[in-house]
Amino acid sequence: MEESKAKKTGGKSKGQKYKSLIVWNLLLKHTDETHALGISEIKDILEEYGISAERHSVSRDIKDLMELLARDQEVTIQERDLLNYEIEYDPSLHGYKIARRPYEFDDLRLLAECVRASKFISKKQEQGLLEAIESLCSEPQIQELRNEVYLVGRTKTTNRYLMGYMLTINQAIRENRKITFKYQKYTLQNRTQQVERRKGAPYIFSPFKLIINEGNYYLLAYDSKKHDMRTFRLDRMKEVAMLDEPREGKEVFERIDLGTYTQRVFSMFGGERKQVGIRFINPLLDTVVERFGTGAETYYKPDDDRHFIVTTDVEISDQFYGWICGFRKKALIVSPPDVVADFQKFLGDIQGRYQSE
C-alpha cells in the first residue's frame, strides 16, 4: 500500500504529509453538534483526494487532534483561547464531530441576520461578510443559514464608499478635527440618482458620533453657524475628507443624552427642542416608554384612572405632529400652550387641503 511504501522508504508521499490537515478540514466542514463522520466515511473521502489510508491511521490522526486541542502542558491560556475547539466521539451518531467551536452557532445566525437586515451595507459587502461568517460554520450549518431568513423589500445602499467614509469620520473624531463633505438628495426628475445639495457647495461640520437608526447610519455633528447639533445620513454623503481645523461644539455635544436622542428626534427630522406634555391612554404606556425612554429628563404621572401624562423634551417638527396624529383620540398634547396652538394650526392646514372648493 502507498502508506506502507512511504514508511519503508523512510518518507511520506505528498498526500500523506497533508493527511492530518485534511482530516481536520473534513471535520470542520462536515461535522457539528448534530452531524458526525465515521472513520470509514473519512477514509472514503481521503481516497477521493487520492490519499490511501488505513482505518487505524485515520483514527490516530483524530486522536492526535483531540490531544492537541485538549493538552494543558506547554500551551498558554491565550493560545488555548485562540483554539477553543473540541472534538469528541458521539455514539448516537456513530462518528466523530466538532462538539465546540470558537463561536456559538446561534451567535453566528444572529450576525448573519443583522448583516442581511442592514440597509447601510451594500449587496457586495453583504456577500463578503456572509461568506466570512459561513467560514466559521459547518456545511450543514451554512445551508441552515442560507435557508432560514427571507427579507422582503429590504433596500441596500448603493454607496460603495460608505465604509470608507465611516473610517474617515471615526479618525476625525479621534483626532478632534472637522470634516468636509457634500450632501445629496433625490429629485423628481431622476429618482435613481442623487444630486448634490446647495449646488455642490461643501459642508463643514465637527463630527461627534455615528448613530444607527432604523437600519441607517447617521452622523451627529456640530453646526458652528447655528450653534447646535445636526444629523446627516451617511449614504447621502460624498467626498468626505478630514480637515486640519479643530472641532467645535464639545460642550453642546456633552449636554446630549445619547440614550434618548434618536427617540426624541423622530426619524432624524429635527426642530426646536421643547419640553412637551402629552396625555395618552394607559394601554399605550409600553409604546411611549419605547419612544421616550425613562431617563432623568422624562417624567410619567397618572392623570386619571384611564390616562397618564408624559413630560419630556421633543424636537418640534411636522414629523412629531404626524406621529401624534397616528394615535387619533388616544393621545393629546396638553402643554405648553404655544405647541398646542401650533399643532392645532398643523391640523387646520391638513383639513383645509381636503375641504371642497
C-alpha positions as CSV (number, residue, x, y, z in Angstrom):
1,M,0.0,0.0,0.0
2,E,1.1,3.6,-0.6
3,E,1.2,4.4,3.1
4,S,3.3,1.2,3.8
5,K,5.7,2.0,1.0
6,A,6.2,5.5,2.3
7,K,7.2,4.1,5.7
8,K,9.7,1.6,4.2
9,T,11.5,4.3,2.3
10,G,11.7,6.5,5.4
11,G,9.4,9.3,4.0
12,K,5.9,10.2,3.1
13,S,4.1,10.9,-0.2
14,K,2.9,14.4,-0.7
15,G,-0.7,13.4,0.1
16,Q,0.3,11.6,3.3
17,K,2.1,14.7,4.5
18,Y,-1.2,16.6,4.5
19,K,-3.5,13.8,5.6
20,S,-3.9,15.0,9.2
21,L,-4.7,18.6,7.9
22,I,-7.3,17.2,5.5
23,V,-8.9,15.1,8.3
24,W,-9.1,18.3,10.4
25,N,-10.7,20.2,7.5
26,L,-13.2,17.4,6.9
27,L,-14.3,17.5,10.5
28,L,-14.6,21.3,10.3
29,K,-16.7,21.3,7.1
30,H,-18.9,18.3,7.7
31,T,-19.5,18.0,11.4
32,D,-21.1,20.0,14.2
33,E,-23.2,19.2,17.3
34,T,-25.7,17.3,15.2
35,H,-23.6,15.8,12.4
36,A,-20.6,13.4,12.6
37,L,-18.3,11.5,10.4
38,G,-17.3,7.9,10.9
39,I,-13.8,6.5,10.3
40,S,-14.9,4.7,7.2
41,E,-16.5,7.9,5.8
42,I,-13.3,9.9,6.4
43,K,-11.3,7.1,4.8
44,D,-13.5,7.1,1.7
45,I,-13.3,10.9,1.3
46,L,-9.5,10.8,1.6
47,E,-9.4,8.3,-1.2
48,E,-11.3,10.9,-3.4
49,Y,-8.3,13.1,-2.7
50,G,-6.0,10.3,-3.9
51,I,-4.8,9.5,-0.4
52,S,-4.8,5.9,0.7
53,A,-5.1,5.4,4.5
54,E,-5.7,2.6,6.9
55,R,-8.6,2.9,9.5
56,H,-6.1,2.9,12.4
57,S,-4.1,5.7,10.7
58,V,-7.2,7.9,10.4
59,S,-8.1,7.1,14.0
60,R,-4.6,8.1,15.1
61,D,-4.9,11.4,13.2
62,I,-8.2,12.2,15.0
63,K,-6.8,11.2,18.4
64,D,-3.7,13.4,17.8
65,L,-6.0,16.3,17.0
66,M,-8.1,15.6,20.2
67,E,-4.9,15.6,22.2
68,L,-3.6,18.8,20.6
69,L,-6.9,20.6,21.4
70,A,-7.1,19.3,25.0
71,R,-3.5,19.4,26.1
72,D,-2.6,21.6,29.1
73,Q,1.1,21.5,29.1
74,E,3.3,24.0,27.2
75,V,0.2,25.9,26.0
76,T,-0.6,29.3,27.4
77,I,-4.1,30.4,28.3
78,Q,-4.1,32.9,25.5
79,E,-3.2,30.2,22.9
80,R,-5.9,27.9,24.2
81,D,-8.5,30.6,23.9
82,L,-7.5,31.1,20.2
83,L,-8.1,27.4,19.5
84,N,-11.3,26.8,21.5
85,Y,-12.3,23.7,19.5
86,E,-13.3,20.3,20.9
87,I,-13.5,17.0,19.1
88,E,-15.5,14.1,20.6
89,Y,-16.9,10.8,19.6
90,D,-20.7,10.7,19.5
91,P,-22.1,7.1,19.9
92,S,-25.6,8.2,18.8
93,L,-24.2,9.5,15.5
94,H,-21.6,6.7,15.2
95,G,-18.8,9.1,14.4
96,Y,-16.5,12.0,15.4
97,K,-17.7,15.6,15.4
98,I,-16.6,19.1,16.3
99,A,-18.5,19.5,19.5
100,R,-17.4,23.0,20.3
101,R,-16.2,26.0,18.1
102,P,-15.0,29.5,19.0
103,Y,-18.4,30.9,18.3
104,E,-21.9,29.5,19.1
105,F,-24.0,28.8,16.0
106,D,-26.9,30.9,17.5
107,D,-24.5,33.9,17.7
108,L,-23.4,33.4,14.1
109,R,-27.0,33.1,13.0
110,L,-27.8,36.4,14.7
111,L,-24.8,38.1,13.0
112,A,-25.9,36.8,9.6
113,E,-29.5,38.1,10.2
114,C,-28.1,41.5,11.2
115,V,-25.9,41.7,8.0
116,R,-28.9,40.8,5.8
117,A,-31.1,43.3,7.5
118,S,-28.7,46.2,7.4
119,K,-29.5,48.8,4.8
120,F,-26.2,50.6,5.1
121,I,-24.3,47.6,3.9
122,S,-24.1,47.2,0.1
123,K,-25.1,43.9,-1.6
124,K,-21.4,43.2,-2.4
125,Q,-20.3,43.9,1.2
126,E,-23.2,41.8,2.5
127,Q,-22.0,38.8,0.4
128,G,-18.4,39.2,1.6
129,L,-19.5,39.4,5.3
130,L,-21.8,36.4,5.0
131,E,-19.0,34.3,3.4
132,A,-16.8,35.3,6.4
133,I,-19.5,34.2,8.8
134,E,-20.0,30.9,6.9
135,S,-16.3,30.1,7.1
136,L,-16.8,29.6,10.8
137,C,-19.6,27.1,10.3
138,S,-20.0,23.5,9.1
139,E,-21.6,22.9,5.7
140,P,-25.0,21.8,7.3
141,Q,-25.0,25.0,9.3
142,I,-24.2,27.0,6.2
143,Q,-27.3,25.5,4.5
144,E,-29.4,26.4,7.6
145,L,-28.1,30.0,7.4
146,R,-29.0,30.3,3.8
147,N,-32.4,28.8,4.0
148,E,-33.5,30.4,7.3
149,V,-34.3,34.0,6.5
150,Y,-36.0,35.7,3.6
151,L,-36.3,39.5,3.8
152,V,-38.9,41.3,1.7
153,G,-38.4,44.8,0.4
154,R,-35.0,45.4,2.1
155,T,-33.3,48.2,0.2
156,K,-29.5,48.1,0.2
157,T,-27.3,51.2,-0.1
158,T,-25.6,51.8,-3.5
159,N,-23.0,54.0,-1.9
160,R,-19.9,51.8,-2.2
161,Y,-17.8,54.4,-0.4
162,L,-19.8,54.3,2.8
163,M,-17.4,52.1,4.8
164,G,-14.5,54.3,3.8
165,Y,-16.5,57.4,4.9
166,M,-17.0,55.8,8.3
167,L,-13.3,55.3,8.8
168,T,-12.6,58.9,7.9
169,I,-15.2,60.2,10.3
170,N,-14.0,58.0,13.1
171,Q,-10.4,59.2,12.5
172,A,-11.6,62.8,12.6
173,I,-13.4,62.1,15.9
174,R,-10.3,60.5,17.4
175,E,-8.1,63.4,16.3
176,N,-10.6,66.1,17.2
177,R,-10.8,67.6,13.7
178,K,-13.6,68.9,11.5
179,I,-14.7,67.2,8.2
180,T,-15.9,68.4,4.9
181,F,-18.4,66.6,2.6
182,K,-21.0,67.1,0.0
183,Y,-24.6,66.2,0.7
184,Q,-27.1,64.7,-1.8
185,K,-30.8,64.4,-2.4
186,Y,-33.2,62.8,-4.8
187,T,-35.2,64.8,-7.4
188,L,-38.5,64.0,-9.2
189,Q,-36.6,64.2,-12.5
190,N,-34.3,61.3,-11.6
191,R,-35.3,59.1,-8.6
192,T,-32.5,56.6,-9.1
193,Q,-29.6,59.1,-8.9
194,Q,-29.0,61.6,-6.1
195,V,-27.8,65.1,-6.9
196,E,-25.7,67.4,-4.7
197,R,-27.5,69.9,-2.4
198,R,-26.5,73.5,-2.4
199,K,-25.2,73.2,-5.9
200,G,-22.3,71.1,-4.7
201,A,-21.0,73.6,-2.1
202,P,-19.1,71.7,0.6
203,Y,-20.5,71.2,4.1
204,I,-18.0,71.8,7.0
205,F,-19.0,70.3,10.4
206,S,-17.5,69.0,13.6
207,P,-18.2,65.2,13.9
208,F,-19.0,63.7,17.3
209,K,-20.9,60.4,16.9
210,L,-22.1,57.8,14.4
211,I,-25.6,56.6,15.1
212,I,-27.6,53.7,13.7
213,N,-31.4,54.4,13.5
214,E,-33.9,52.1,11.7
215,G,-31.1,50.4,9.7
216,N,-29.4,53.6,8.5
217,Y,-26.1,55.2,9.7
218,Y,-26.3,58.8,10.7
219,L,-23.6,61.3,11.6
220,L,-24.2,63.5,14.6
221,A,-22.2,66.7,14.0
222,Y,-22.0,70.3,15.4
223,D,-23.1,73.2,13.2
224,S,-21.0,76.2,14.1
225,K,-23.3,78.6,12.3
226,K,-26.5,77.5,14.1
227,H,-24.6,76.6,17.3
228,D,-26.5,73.3,17.5
229,M,-26.1,69.6,16.6
230,R,-27.4,68.2,13.3
231,T,-27.7,64.8,11.8
232,F,-26.8,63.5,8.3
233,R,-27.5,60.2,6.6
234,L,-24.1,58.6,5.7
235,D,-25.4,57.1,2.4
236,R,-26.3,60.6,1.2
237,M,-22.8,62.0,1.9
238,K,-20.0,62.0,-0.7
239,E,-16.3,63.2,-0.9
240,V,-15.9,63.0,2.9
241,A,-12.5,64.3,4.0
242,M,-10.8,65.3,7.2
243,L,-9.7,68.9,7.7
244,D,-6.8,70.4,9.8
245,E,-9.3,72.6,11.7
246,P,-10.0,71.6,15.3
247,R,-13.6,70.6,16.2
248,E,-16.1,72.9,17.9
249,G,-19.2,72.3,19.9
250,K,-17.9,69.8,22.6
251,E,-19.9,71.5,25.3
252,V,-23.1,71.2,23.2
253,F,-22.4,67.5,22.5
254,E,-21.8,66.7,26.1
255,R,-25.3,68.0,27.1
256,I,-26.9,65.4,24.8
257,D,-28.3,62.2,26.3
258,L,-27.5,59.8,23.5
259,G,-29.7,57.1,25.1
260,T,-32.8,59.2,24.2
261,Y,-31.5,61.3,21.4
262,T,-32.8,59.2,18.5
263,Q,-36.1,58.7,20.3
264,R,-36.6,62.4,20.5
265,V,-35.6,63.3,17.0
266,F,-38.2,61.0,15.4
267,S,-36.6,59.5,12.3
268,M,-33.9,62.2,12.4
269,F,-36.1,65.1,11.4
270,G,-35.2,67.7,13.9
271,G,-36.7,71.0,15.0
272,E,-36.7,73.3,18.0
273,R,-36.4,71.4,21.2
274,K,-39.1,72.0,23.8
275,Q,-40.5,70.3,26.9
276,V,-43.9,68.9,25.9
277,G,-46.6,67.2,28.0
278,I,-48.7,64.5,26.2
279,R,-51.7,62.7,27.5
280,F,-52.1,59.0,26.5
281,I,-54.4,56.2,27.3
282,N,-52.9,53.7,29.8
283,P,-52.6,50.8,27.3
284,L,-50.0,52.9,25.3
285,L,-47.5,53.1,28.2
286,D,-45.2,50.5,26.6
287,T,-45.2,52.3,23.3
288,V,-44.5,55.6,25.0
289,V,-41.7,54.2,27.1
290,E,-40.1,52.7,24.0
291,R,-40.2,56.1,22.3
292,F,-39.2,58.4,25.1
293,G,-37.3,56.1,27.5
294,T,-37.2,56.5,31.3
295,G,-34.3,59.0,31.6
296,A,-33.9,61.7,34.1
297,E,-35.5,64.3,31.7
298,T,-38.7,62.2,31.1
299,Y,-41.5,62.2,33.7
300,Y,-44.6,60.0,33.9
301,K,-47.6,60.6,36.1
302,P,-51.2,59.3,36.2
303,D,-53.8,61.7,35.0
304,D,-56.9,59.7,35.9
305,D,-57.9,56.0,36.0
306,R,-57.6,55.7,32.2
307,H,-54.8,58.1,31.2
308,F,-51.3,59.2,32.0
309,I,-49.2,62.2,31.1
310,V,-45.6,62.0,29.9
311,T,-43.5,65.2,30.0
312,T,-40.2,65.1,28.0
313,D,-38.0,67.1,25.6
314,V,-39.2,66.8,22.0
315,E,-37.9,68.1,18.7
316,I,-40.9,70.0,17.5
317,S,-41.5,69.2,13.8
318,D,-44.2,68.1,11.3
319,Q,-42.9,64.5,11.8
320,F,-43.6,64.8,15.5
321,Y,-47.1,66.1,14.9
322,G,-47.7,63.3,12.3
323,W,-46.6,60.7,14.9
324,I,-49.2,62.2,17.4
325,C,-51.9,62.1,14.7
326,G,-51.3,58.3,14.3
327,F,-52.9,57.8,17.8
328,R,-56.1,59.7,16.8
329,K,-58.1,60.1,20.0
330,K,-55.7,58.1,22.1
331,A,-53.2,61.0,22.5
332,L,-53.4,64.7,23.3
333,I,-50.8,67.4,23.5
334,V,-51.5,69.3,26.7
335,S,-48.6,71.6,27.1
336,P,-47.0,74.1,26.5
337,P,-49.7,76.4,25.1
338,D,-47.7,77.5,22.1
339,V,-47.1,73.9,21.0
340,V,-50.8,73.1,21.4
341,A,-51.6,76.1,19.2
342,D,-49.0,75.2,16.6
343,F,-50.4,71.6,16.5
344,Q,-54.0,73.0,16.0
345,K,-52.7,75.0,13.1
346,F,-51.0,71.9,11.7
347,L,-54.3,70.1,11.8
348,G,-56.1,73.0,10.3
349,D,-53.7,73.2,7.4
350,I,-54.3,69.5,6.7
351,Q,-58.1,69.8,7.0
352,G,-58.0,72.8,4.6
353,R,-56.4,70.7,1.9
354,Y,-59.4,68.4,1.9
355,Q,-62.2,70.9,2.0
356,S,-64.2,71.2,-1.1
357,E,-63.7,74.5,-3.0
